[in-house]
Structures are given as structure tokens and as C-alpha cells.
């Protein structure tokens, strides 16, 4: 019963207000992204141009604060994650991977949208070390990605630091 209560608190816990990804500052660029469909190559470009620089900048700053961080990038698999190792609790993992989506034939045939070569598109989706469901981050800038990682790390630390969760948090799942 206690584990269920902790799970409930974890998934219902409000996230830090340290980031607001849709400020309106980059609305023209986001509109272009919204009405275009992505290839695997465009997701890899997003990872190279936004995610990897964000993770690298975060890693450097974490190191300045005495926290070791590892970045694992598998460009051929469209997968990258930032990992902070912990000895007695599960590691913190924030990753981005290329995800395939099938586009409806209605969208493919729509004259008011850019032409599609096929009904397959790709997008960058987050994943986490605790297996929570991720979300689409294709519209995030480098700084918004940094903010997003930090709000999840803040959440992670608050949950593992809570004394009442001690019994249920272990390092058993540190292999991803």
C-alpha cells in the first residue's frame, strides 16, 4: 500500500516552474516545425544541434558543482541520454530518442499542408530511467531542454530525499 501511495505522489507531484517551454518567443520557428514532417535525418540534426549541446553544457555545469554526469549518444539508433550515477538509489536518466509516427492518409492527401513523400514521420521523444512515458520535445530550444532536464532532476532529488520513500528506492534498476 505504501508503494502505491509513493507511486501516486510521484506521478502527481507538481513539476518545478523553472521552465515554460512555450513562451511565445520563438513562435515563427515553431510554426514552421508544426506544419512540416520530419525524417530520421531531421531528428538526428535536432539531436546534434539542440540535445547534445544542451547535455554537454549541463554536464560541464554539473561537474563545476561536483556532480559526475555521463552522456551516452547512439546516433545510428537516434538515442541520447544524460545519466547521473548514484550509489544507493537508481540513477537519474533523461534521454531523447527518435520515435516513428504513422501519418493519417487524410494528412498526406491534404493540399493545405506541405507535401509528404510517405506516411511516416519522426519526432524526438523523451525517456526516463524510471520508465515514465516521455513526450515530444521537437519544439524545444537548447535552453528549454536544459530547463526541462533540471526540473526533472529537481523532482528526482525531492522524491529520493524524502525519508518516507527510503524503503522503496533502491539501485536495482541502474542498468538501462
C-alpha positions in Angstrom: 0.0 0.0 0.0 2.8 2.4 0.9 4.5 1.7 -2.5 1.2 2.7 -4.3 1.0 5.9 -2.3 4.6 6.8 -3.2 3.8 6.0 -6.9 0.8 8.2 -6.7 2.7 11.0 -5.1 5.5 10.6 -7.7 3.3 10.8 -10.7 1.0 13.5 -9.3 3.8 15.7 -8.0 3.9 19.1 -9.5 6.9 19.9 -11.5 9.2 22.8 -10.8 8.1 26.1 -12.5 11.7 26.6 -13.7 10.7 26.2 -17.3 8.0 27.4 -19.6 8.7 25.8 -22.9 6.1 27.8 -24.8 6.9 31.4 -24.0 6.0 32.7 -27.5 9.5 33.9 -28.1 10.1 31.5 -31.0 6.6 31.2 -32.4 7.6 31.6 -36.1 10.2 28.9 -35.9 7.7 26.6 -34.1 5.0 27.3 -36.7 7.4 26.1 -39.4 8.1 22.9 -37.4 4.5 22.3 -36.7 3.5 22.3 -40.3 6.4 20.2 -41.5 7.0 16.5 -41.1 10.3 15.1 -40.0 12.7 12.4 -41.3 15.1 10.4 -39.3 17.8 12.7 -40.5 16.0 15.8 -39.2 15.6 14.2 -35.8 19.4 13.4 -35.8 20.1 17.0 -36.7 17.9 18.1 -33.8 19.9 15.8 -31.5 23.2 17.2 -32.8 22.2 20.8 -32.8 20.0 21.1 -29.7 20.1 18.0 -27.4 23.9 17.2 -27.5 24.9 20.9 -26.9 22.3 21.1 -24.1 23.5 17.9 -22.4 27.2 19.0 -22.8 26.5 22.4 -21.3 24.7 20.7 -18.4 27.4 18.2 -17.9 30.0 20.9 -17.6 27.9 22.8 -15.1 27.1 19.7 -13.0 30.9 19.0 -12.9 31.5 22.5 -11.6 29.1 21.6 -8.8 30.9 18.3 -8.0 28.4 16.0 -9.8 29.7 13.5 -12.3 27.5 13.1 -15.4 27.7 10.7 -18.3 26.3 11.4 -21.8 25.6 8.3 -24.0 24.9 9.1 -27.6 24.0 6.4 -30.2 23.4 8.5 -33.4 22.6 5.4 -35.5 19.9 4.4 -33.1 18.7 8.0 -32.7 19.1 7.8 -28.9 21.0 10.0 -26.4 20.7 10.3 -22.7 22.3 12.1 -19.8 22.9 10.0 -16.7 23.8 10.9 -13.2 25.1 7.9 -11.2 24.0 7.3 -7.6 25.3 4.6 -5.3 22.2 3.8 -3.3 19.4 5.0 -5.4 18.5 4.5 -9.0 20.5 6.6 -11.5 18.8 9.7 -12.9 18.4 9.3 -16.6 16.9 11.9 -19.0 17.1 10.8 -22.7 15.8 11.7 -26.1 15.2 9.2 -28.8 13.8 9.3 -32.3 10.2 8.0 -32.4 8.4 6.9 -35.6 4.8 8.0 -36.2 2.4 6.9 -38.9 0.6 9.9 -40.5 -3.0 9.6 -41.5 -3.8 9.3 -45.2 -6.0 12.4 -44.7 -3.0 14.4 -43.8 -0.9 13.0 -46.6 -3.5 14.0 -49.1 -4.3 17.4 -47.6 -3.5 20.2 -50.1 -3.2 22.8 -47.3 -0.1 21.1 -45.7 3.4 20.5 -47.0 3.7 17.5 -49.3 4.8 14.3 -47.7 6.8 11.6 -49.5 5.4 8.9 -47.3 3.0 8.5 -44.4 5.9 8.1 -41.9 7.3 10.9 -39.8 9.7 11.0 -36.9 10.0 13.1 -33.7 12.3 13.4 -30.7 10.7 11.9 -27.6 12.0 12.0 -24.1 12.6 8.8 -22.0 13.4 8.5 -18.3 15.3 6.0 -16.2 12.1 5.2 -14.2 10.2 4.2 -17.3 7.7 7.0 -17.2 6.1 7.9 -20.5 8.1 10.5 -22.4 6.8 13.4 -24.6 7.6 15.2 -27.8 10.4 17.8 -27.5 10.9 18.8 -31.1 9.9 22.4 -30.5 12.3 22.9 -27.5 15.4 25.1 -27.8 18.7 24.1 -26.2 17.9 26.3 -23.2 14.4 24.9 -22.8 15.9 21.3 -22.9 18.3 22.3 -20.2 15.4 23.7 -18.1 13.4 20.5 -18.7 16.3 18.3 -17.5 16.7 20.4 -14.4 13.0 20.3 -13.5 13.1 16.5 -13.8 16.3 16.3 -11.8 14.8 18.6 -9.1 11.8 16.3 -9.0 14.0 13.2 -8.8 16.0 14.6 -5.8 12.9 15.7 -3.9 11.4 12.2 -4.2 14.6 10.2 -3.3 15.4 12.6 -0.4 12.0 12.1 1.2 12.5 9.8 4.3 9.2 8.1 3.8 10.3 6.8 0.4 13.6 5.3 1.7 12.3 1.7 1.8 11.1 1.7 -1.8 14.1 3.4 -3.5 17.0 1.2 -4.5 19.7 0.9 -7.1 18.3 -2.3 -8.5 17.3 -0.7 -11.8 20.6 1.1 -12.7 21.1 -0.9 -15.9 19.3 0.7 -18.8 
